[in-house]
Amino acid sequence: MHNLENHFLYTCCYTVLSVITINICALLLALMVTSITKGAGLFRTVLFMPNMLGGLALGFIWQFIFQVVFTDIFVWTGEACCI
């Protein structure tokens, strides 16, 4: 039981330290983005592009699922489809 308590305390400490560290880094990046005057649009584009690409890829995946996979399922089962 003592080993479980150590692991729990380690996990709690790791969680608290990582949340604080990530928030400080995010705040510093936000301050840096807002303080840049020349090339701010390009810098914001480069900074936020990874977040945008993930959502864009997810949108294409769901579009494929709704348009292709569900249509094939409806055709295969013989259900009337209004696509």
C-alpha positions, 0 to 999 in steps of 0.5 A: 500500500505504501508503494501506491501512495508514493505513486499517487503523490508523484502523479499529483506533483507531476500534474501540478508542476506540468500545469503550472509550467505549461501555463507559464509558457503559454502566457509568455508565448501569448505576450510575445505574439501580442508584442510583435508589430512587424510580421505579426500576421506571419508569426501568428500563422506559423504559431497556430498552423499545427492546431489548424491542420489537426482540425482540418484533417479531422474535418476531412475524415468526418466528411469522408465518413459521412459521404462515402462510408455511410452511403456504402452502408445504406447501399449495402443494407438496401435502405433508402438514402436521401443523399 
